[in-house]
Amino acid sequence: MKPSTLVKQFILMSFFGSSISAHADSNDFSFDLSAYQKKPYEISGHFDLQASVSRIDQNSAASVLTYGSNPPKSLSQYYSELEFSGLYRAGDSTLNWQTLAQLENSNLPNLETKSKITFQQLYAHFSVSQKWQIDLGKKTVKWGKSYAWNPVGFIEYTKNPEDPELSREGFVMTALNYQQGSIGAWKNLSHSLYLLPRNRDINSELNADSGMTIAFKSSLLIEQTDLDFYLRYDSASNASSQQAFGFSFASNLSSNLEIHGDFAYLKNADSWQWNSNQLSPQTQNLWQQVIGLRYLDQHDITWILEWLHQPQALASSDLHEFNQQILESTIPQTQFAKTIFNQPTALQNQFYLKASQKDWLGIVYLNASLSLLFNPSDKSFALTPEWIYQPAKNHELRLRTSWLQGQQFTQYGEKLADYKLDIRWRYYY
């Protein structure tokens, strides 16, 4: 390029730059960096008012266990809930908390109002570097790819498939997280180590024996497939150690179809077995798996289908005989018998199906869903339609009904209620 050409370009660029500078000065343009900086704290949460009415199945095994020979015809319950969550930043570290205050009342005589305040989470997060993070305190972790169940949730509370999105309390732990990065075709490699101390006051739900629970998780991405691997080991001085192994996957088969699964093997796990015409707690090795699909159709309806299989769990025929003995008053009303009716995943096979759609019937901010829990062995089921509407900013109304149906002595045919109606108002802040 000729020197004269370079001089001309320099003069032209200088003139253009001066014009821009003069134009900026004439408009007194300024950039406020503080407006884009993160605030030192964040506060969020919700306040609920909820009422529910249940029609008690007076001839069911669950009502006999709960109320004896004179169960009420209906049960009205009233709830109030306040969740207060937030975090405080100090450099690259944060203090995180989530508290839940609950108030409950009902129409049953001689039953006092129940109140409870729980720290769902309270932990400190330290970013040692871009690759290393440490969490100390009470924290909720979410393992697995399934929606309705969490068989690989070795350091979680069990999900309730009748309402899988309920908030769950965490456990006290020390968590060490390492973001490894990518190695060849393996992308987003990360590893986490968890140490959970146990005694009668801390994390006793994990294991009744004092000791230490050690858990490990590794995650990676291979093309369109997420893979997670899990390990749990319980050291205990007064009992045999418990171990659990598991893995999960989720893969996009197309832009609107995903397949996922969770697989878990638990050694020396607590379970229920039917022996000599009686139900008794037992320690044994368990295999659990969930396989599911998530599909978005042309009508913007999201479908979720999942199958839970536990070959060592109770068979429907065992539960059938157990229910029959309760109603014939041939077995005592023991506490572990009541527990069975609070474990919707206690049986060998369960199916879960959910269809949901946003802006249902063209109504903006109205979301509708229909979920089904089905026992293929005894053909009993729980059907739950739900509508959620946001009439104004930060306000939400939810209407939810449930039908639990089945023949005599079946899983859902012997539940406490055969019909339930819930209405809830929630305010977010």
C-alpha positions as CSV (number, residue, x, y, z in Angstrom):
1,M,0.0,0.0,0.0
2,K,1.3,3.5,-0.9
3,P,2.4,5.9,1.9
4,S,0.0,8.5,0.5
5,T,-2.9,6.1,0.9
6,L,-2.0,5.4,4.5
7,V,-1.9,9.1,5.3
8,K,-5.3,9.6,3.8
9,Q,-6.8,6.7,5.8
10,F,-5.2,8.0,9.0
11,I,-6.6,11.5,8.4
12,L,-10.1,10.0,7.6
13,M,-10.1,7.8,10.8
14,S,-9.0,10.7,13.0
15,F,-11.7,12.9,11.7
16,F,-14.4,10.2,12.2
17,G,-13.1,9.5,15.7
18,S,-13.2,13.2,16.6
19,S,-16.8,13.5,15.3
20,I,-17.9,10.6,17.5
21,S,-16.2,12.0,20.6
22,A,-17.8,15.4,20.0
23,H,-21.2,13.9,19.5
24,A,-20.8,11.9,22.8
25,D,-19.8,15.0,24.7
26,S,-22.7,17.0,23.3
27,N,-25.1,14.3,24.7
28,D,-23.2,14.0,28.0
29,F,-23.1,10.1,27.7
30,S,-22.0,8.2,30.8
31,F,-21.7,4.5,31.8
32,D,-22.7,3.6,35.3
33,L,-20.8,0.4,36.1
34,S,-22.4,0.1,39.6
35,A,-25.9,-0.6,38.0
36,Y,-24.5,-3.9,36.6
37,Q,-22.8,-5.1,39.7
38,K,-24.4,-7.8,41.8
39,K,-26.1,-6.7,45.0
40,P,-24.6,-8.0,48.2
41,Y,-27.9,-9.8,49.1
42,E,-30.9,-11.4,47.5
43,I,-34.3,-12.0,49.2
44,S,-37.1,-14.2,47.8
45,G,-39.9,-16.5,49.0
46,H,-43.6,-17.0,49.1
47,F,-46.7,-16.9,51.4
48,D,-49.4,-19.5,51.0
49,L,-53.0,-19.9,52.2
50,Q,-54.4,-23.4,51.4
51,A,-57.6,-25.3,52.2
52,S,-58.3,-28.9,51.4
53,V,-61.3,-31.2,51.7
54,S,-61.0,-35.0,51.6
55,R,-63.8,-37.6,51.5
56,I,-62.7,-40.4,53.8
57,D,-63.1,-43.9,52.5
58,Q,-64.7,-45.3,55.7
59,N,-64.3,-48.9,54.6
60,S,-60.6,-48.7,53.6
61,A,-57.7,-50.2,55.4
62,A,-55.9,-46.9,55.8
63,S,-58.9,-45.3,57.6
64,V,-59.2,-48.3,60.0
65,L,-55.5,-47.9,60.8
66,T,-55.8,-44.1,61.3
67,Y,-59.2,-43.7,63.0
68,G,-60.2,-47.1,64.2
69,S,-63.9,-48.2,63.9
70,N,-65.3,-44.7,63.7
71,P,-63.6,-42.7,60.9
72,P,-65.0,-39.3,60.0
73,K,-67.0,-38.9,56.7
74,S,-64.8,-36.0,55.6
75,L,-61.6,-34.2,56.6
76,S,-61.1,-30.4,56.2
77,Q,-57.6,-29.1,56.6
78,Y,-56.3,-25.5,56.5
79,Y,-52.6,-24.6,55.9
80,S,-50.6,-21.4,56.0
81,E,-46.9,-21.4,54.8
82,L,-44.2,-18.8,54.7
83,E,-41.0,-19.5,52.9
84,F,-38.1,-17.0,53.4
85,S,-35.0,-17.6,51.2
86,G,-32.0,-15.6,50.2
87,L,-28.2,-15.2,50.1
88,Y,-25.6,-12.8,51.2
89,R,-22.4,-12.2,49.1
90,A,-19.0,-11.5,50.5
91,G,-16.6,-11.5,47.5
92,D,-16.8,-14.9,45.8
93,S,-18.5,-16.5,48.8
94,T,-22.2,-16.6,49.8
95,L,-24.3,-17.5,52.8
96,N,-27.5,-19.2,51.6
97,W,-30.6,-19.9,53.5
98,Q,-34.2,-21.2,53.1
99,T,-36.6,-21.3,56.0
100,L,-40.2,-22.7,56.0
101,A,-42.8,-21.8,58.6
102,Q,-46.0,-23.8,58.5
103,L,-49.3,-23.7,60.3
104,E,-52.0,-26.5,60.1
105,N,-55.5,-26.9,61.4
106,S,-58.4,-29.3,60.7
107,N,-62.0,-29.9,61.6
108,L,-61.3,-33.0,63.7
109,P,-62.2,-32.7,67.4
110,N,-59.6,-32.6,70.1
111,L,-56.9,-31.8,67.6
112,E,-54.7,-28.8,68.3
113,T,-53.3,-26.4,65.7
114,K,-49.8,-27.6,64.5
115,S,-47.0,-25.2,63.8
116,K,-43.5,-25.8,62.7
117,I,-40.5,-23.8,61.6
118,T,-37.8,-25.6,59.6
119,F,-34.4,-24.5,58.1
120,Q,-34.7,-26.3,54.8
121,Q,-31.2,-25.0,53.9
122,L,-28.5,-23.0,55.7
123,Y,-25.0,-23.3,54.2
124,A,-22.0,-21.3,53.2
125,H,-20.6,-21.5,49.7
126,F,-16.9,-20.8,49.0
127,S,-15.4,-20.4,45.5
128,V,-11.8,-21.3,46.1
129,S,-11.0,-21.0,42.4
130,Q,-12.8,-21.4,39.0
131,K,-12.6,-25.1,39.4
132,W,-12.9,-25.7,43.2
133,Q,-16.0,-24.9,45.4
134,I,-16.8,-25.9,49.0
135,D,-20.3,-26.0,50.7
136,L,-20.6,-26.2,54.4
137,G,-23.9,-26.6,56.3
138,K,-27.4,-27.9,55.6
139,K,-28.1,-28.2,51.9
140,T,-30.5,-29.9,49.5
141,V,-29.0,-31.8,46.7
142,K,-31.0,-33.1,43.7
143,W,-29.7,-36.3,42.1
144,G,-31.2,-38.2,39.2
145,K,-33.1,-37.4,36.0
146,S,-36.5,-38.8,37.0
147,Y,-39.5,-36.5,37.6
148,A,-41.8,-38.5,39.9
149,W,-39.2,-40.6,41.8
150,N,-35.6,-40.4,42.9
151,P,-34.1,-43.9,43.4
152,V,-30.6,-42.5,43.2
153,G,-31.3,-39.7,45.7
154,F,-29.0,-41.4,48.2
155,I,-28.6,-38.2,50.3
156,E,-32.1,-36.8,49.7
157,Y,-35.5,-37.2,51.2
158,T,-37.8,-39.4,49.1
159,K,-40.0,-37.7,46.5
160,N,-43.7,-37.9,46.8
161,P,-44.9,-38.9,43.3
162,E,-48.4,-37.5,44.1
163,D,-46.7,-34.0,44.3
164,P,-43.1,-34.3,43.1
165,E,-42.4,-30.6,43.1
166,L,-42.8,-30.2,46.9
167,S,-39.9,-28.5,48.6
168,R,-37.7,-31.0,50.5
169,E,-35.4,-30.4,53.5
170,G,-31.7,-30.8,53.1
171,F,-29.0,-32.6,55.2
172,V,-26.0,-31.3,57.1
173,M,-22.9,-31.9,55.0
174,T,-19.5,-30.8,53.7
175,A,-19.5,-30.8,49.9
176,L,-16.3,-30.4,47.8
177,N,-17.0,-29.7,44.1
178,Y,-14.4,-29.9,41.3
179,Q,-15.1,-28.7,37.7
180,Q,-12.7,-30.6,35.6
181,G,-13.7,-29.4,32.1
182,S,-13.5,-31.5,29.0
183,I,-11.3,-34.4,27.9
184,G,-11.8,-35.3,24.3
185,A,-15.4,-36.4,23.6
186,W,-16.2,-36.1,27.4
187,K,-17.6,-32.6,28.1
188,N,-18.4,-30.8,31.3
189,L,-16.7,-33.2,33.6
190,S,-17.4,-32.5,37.3
191,H,-16.9,-34.4,40.5
192,S,-18.4,-33.9,44.0
193,L,-17.5,-35.4,47.3
194,Y,-20.0,-35.2,50.3
195,L,-19.3,-35.9,54.0
196,L,-22.4,-36.2,56.2
197,P,-21.9,-36.8,59.9
198,R,-24.7,-38.9,61.7
199,N,-25.9,-39.1,65.2
200,R,-29.3,-39.1,66.9
201,D,-29.6,-35.3,66.4
202,I,-28.0,-34.8,63.0
203,N,-28.9,-36.7,59.7
204,S,-30.4,-39.5,61.6
205,E,-32.9,-40.1,58.7
206,L,-30.0,-41.3,56.6
207,N,-29.1,-44.0,59.0
208,A,-30.2,-44.6,62.6
209,D,-26.6,-45.6,63.6
210,S,-24.0,-42.9,64.5
211,G,-21.2,-42.6,62.0
212,M,-20.4,-40.9,58.7
213,T,-22.1,-41.1,55.3
214,I,-19.7,-40.6,52.4
215,A,-21.2,-39.9,49.0
216,F,-19.7,-39.2,45.6
217,K,-21.0,-38.0,42.2
218,S,-19.4,-37.7,38.8
219,S,-21.1,-36.0,35.8
220,L,-20.2,-35.7,32.1
221,L,-21.7,-35.0,28.7
222,I,-21.1,-37.1,25.7
223,E,-22.7,-35.5,22.6
224,Q,-26.4,-35.4,23.4
225,T,-26.3,-37.6,26.5
226,D,-25.9,-36.5,30.2
227,L,-24.4,-39.2,32.4
228,D,-24.2,-39.1,36.2
229,F,-22.6,-41.8,38.5
230,Y,-23.3,-42.0,42.2
231,L,-21.8,-43.8,45.3
232,R,-22.8,-43.8,48.9
233,Y,-21.0,-45.5,51.9
234,D,-22.2,-45.5,55.5
235,S,-19.8,-46.3,58.2
236,A,-21.4,-47.5,61.4
237,S,-20.0,-48.9,64.6
238,N,-23.1,-50.8,65.8
239,A,-24.4,-52.3,62.4
240,S,-23.2,-53.5,59.1
241,S,-22.2,-50.8,56.7
242,Q,-24.7,-49.7,54.0
243,Q,-23.6,-49.1,50.4
244,A,-25.4,-47.8,47.4
245,F,-24.4,-47.5,43.7
246,G,-26.2,-45.8,40.9
247,F,-26.2,-44.0,37.6
248,S,-28.5,-41.8,35.6
249,F,-28.7,-40.7,32.0
250,A,-30.8,-38.3,29.9
251,S,-30.5,-38.1,26.1
252,N,-32.2,-36.0,23.5
253,L,-33.4,-38.3,20.7
254,S,-34.7,-35.3,18.8
255,S,-35.6,-31.6,19.5
256,N,-38.8,-32.6,21.2
257,L,-38.1,-36.1,22.6
258,E,-36.0,-37.1,25.5
259,I,-35.3,-40.4,27.2
260,H,-34.0,-40.7,30.7
261,G,-33.4,-43.2,33.4
262,D,-32.2,-43.8,37.0
263,F,-30.7,-47.1,38.2
264,A,-29.7,-47.8,41.8
265,Y,-28.4,-50.8,43.8
266,L,-28.6,-50.6,47.6
267,K,-26.8,-53.0,49.9
268,N,-28.2,-53.7,53.4
269,A,-31.1,-51.4,52.9
270,D,-34.2,-51.2,55.1
271,S,-37.4,-52.5,53.4
272,W,-40.7,-54.3,54.1
273,Q,-41.3,-58.0,53.4
274,W,-44.3,-60.3,53.7
275,N,-43.3,-63.4,55.7
276,S,-45.6,-66.0,57.2
277,N,-48.8,-63.9,56.7
278,Q,-47.3,-60.9,58.4
279,L,-45.6,-57.7,57.3
280,S,-42.2,-57.1,58.9
281,P,-39.2,-54.7,58.4
282,Q,-36.2,-56.4,56.9
283,T,-32.6,-55.5,55.8
284,Q,-31.7,-56.7,52.3
285,N,-30.1,-55.8,49.0
286,L,-32.4,-53.8,46.7
287,W,-32.5,-52.9,43.0
288,Q,-34.5,-49.9,41.8
289,Q,-34.9,-48.3,38.4
290,V,-36.9,-45.6,36.7
291,I,-37.1,-45.3,32.9
292,G,-39.0,-42.4,31.3
293,L,-39.8,-40.3,28.3
294,R,-40.4,-36.6,27.9
295,Y,-42.2,-35.5,24.7
296,L,-43.5,-32.1,23.4
297,D,-46.2,-32.6,20.8
298,Q,-47.5,-30.3,18.1
299,H,-50.1,-28.8,20.4
300,D,-47.5,-27.7,22.9
301,I,-48.5,-30.4,25.4
302,T,-45.6,-31.8,27.4
303,W,-45.9,-35.5,28.1
304,I,-43.9,-37.3,30.8
305,L,-44.1,-41.1,31.1
306,E,-42.1,-43.1,33.8
307,W,-42.0,-46.6,35.0
308,L,-40.7,-47.5,38.4
309,H,-39.5,-51.1,39.0
310,Q,-38.4,-52.6,42.3
311,P,-38.2,-56.4,42.1
312,Q,-37.4,-56.9,45.8
313,A,-40.3,-54.7,47.0
314,L,-43.7,-55.8,48.1
315,A,-45.9,-57.5,45.5
316,S,-49.5,-56.4,45.0
317,S,-50.6,-59.8,46.1
318,D,-48.8,-59.3,49.4
319,L,-50.5,-55.9,49.9
320,H,-53.8,-57.4,49.0
321,E,-53.5,-60.0,51.8
322,F,-52.2,-57.4,54.2
323,N,-55.2,-55.1,53.6
324,Q,-57.6,-58.0,54.0
325,Q,-56.1,-58.9,57.4
326,I,-56.4,-55.3,58.6
327,L,-60.1,-55.1,57.7
328,E,-60.7,-58.5,59.2
329,S,-58.9,-57.4,62.4
330,T,-56.6,-60.3,62.4
331,I,-53.4,-58.3,62.8
332,P,-52.6,-55.6,65.4
333,Q,-52.5,-51.9,64.4
334,T,-48.8,-51.5,64.5
335,Q,-46.8,-48.3,63.6
336,F,-45.0,-50.0,60.7
337,A,-48.3,-51.0,59.2
338,K,-49.4,-47.4,59.1
339,T,-46.1,-46.5,57.4
340,I,-47.0,-48.6,54.4
341,F,-49.7,-46.2,53.5
342,N,-47.3,-43.3,53.6
343,Q,-45.0,-45.0,51.1
344,P,-46.5,-44.7,47.6
345,T,-43.4,-46.4,46.1
346,A,-43.4,-49.4,48.3
347,L,-44.6,-51.8,45.6
348,Q,-42.8,-53.5,42.8
349,N,-44.2,-51.7,39.8
350,Q,-45.7,-48.2,39.3
351,F,-46.4,-46.1,36.2
352,Y,-46.5,-42.3,36.2
353,L,-48.0,-40.2,33.3
354,K,-48.4,-36.4,33.2
355,A,-49.6,-34.1,30.5
356,S,-49.2,-30.4,30.9
357,Q,-49.9,-27.3,28.8
358,K,-49.2,-23.6,29.2
359,D,-51.9,-21.0,28.3
360,W,-54.6,-23.7,28.4
361,L,-57.5,-23.1,26.0
362,G,-55.7,-19.9,24.9
363,I,-56.0,-18.3,28.3
364,V,-52.8,-16.4,29.1
365,Y,-51.2,-17.4,32.4
366,L,-53.4,-20.4,32.9
367,N,-51.5,-23.7,33.1
368,A,-53.2,-27.0,33.2
369,S,-52.0,-30.6,33.9
370,L,-53.3,-34.1,34.4
371,S,-51.2,-36.7,36.2
372,L,-51.8,-40.4,36.7
373,L,-50.3,-42.9,39.1
374,F,-51.1,-46.4,38.1
375,N,-50.4,-49.9,39.6
376,P,-50.5,-52.3,36.7
377,S,-50.8,-55.4,38.9
378,D,-54.0,-54.5,40.7
379,K,-55.3,-51.8,38.2
380,S,-55.8,-49.2,40.9
381,F,-54.9,-45.6,40.3
382,A,-54.7,-42.0,41.5
383,L,-55.8,-39.3,38.9
384,T,-55.0,-35.7,39.6
385,P,-56.0,-32.7,37.4
386,E,-54.5,-29.3,38.3
387,W,-54.9,-25.7,37.2
388,I,-52.6,-22.9,38.0
389,Y,-53.5,-19.3,37.2
390,Q,-51.7,-16.0,37.7
391,P,-54.3,-13.2,37.9
392,A,-51.7,-10.6,38.7
393,K,-48.0,-10.1,39.2
394,N,-46.6,-12.3,42.0
395,H,-50.0,-13.8,42.7
396,E,-50.9,-17.5,41.9
397,L,-54.1,-19.5,42.3
398,R,-54.0,-23.3,42.2
399,L,-56.9,-25.7,42.0
400,R,-56.1,-29.4,42.4
401,T,-58.3,-32.4,42.7
402,S,-57.5,-36.1,43.2
403,W,-59.4,-39.3,42.7
404,L,-58.0,-42.5,44.2
405,Q,-59.8,-45.6,42.9
406,G,-59.4,-49.3,42.9
407,Q,-61.0,-52.6,43.8
408,Q,-61.1,-53.8,47.4
409,F,-57.7,-54.6,49.0
410,T,-55.8,-52.8,46.1
411,Q,-53.1,-50.2,46.6
412,Y,-55.2,-47.0,45.8
413,G,-58.5,-48.7,46.7
414,E,-57.5,-48.9,50.3
415,K,-56.1,-45.3,50.8
416,L,-57.4,-43.0,53.4
417,A,-59.5,-40.8,51.1
418,D,-61.0,-41.6,47.7
419,Y,-61.4,-37.9,46.7
420,K,-59.6,-34.7,47.6
421,L,-60.0,-31.1,46.6
422,D,-57.3,-28.4,47.2
423,I,-57.3,-24.7,46.6
424,R,-54.3,-22.5,47.2
425,W,-53.4,-18.8,47.0
426,R,-49.7,-18.0,46.8
427,Y,-47.9,-14.7,46.9
428,Y,-44.3,-14.4,45.7
429,Y,-41.9,-11.7,46.8
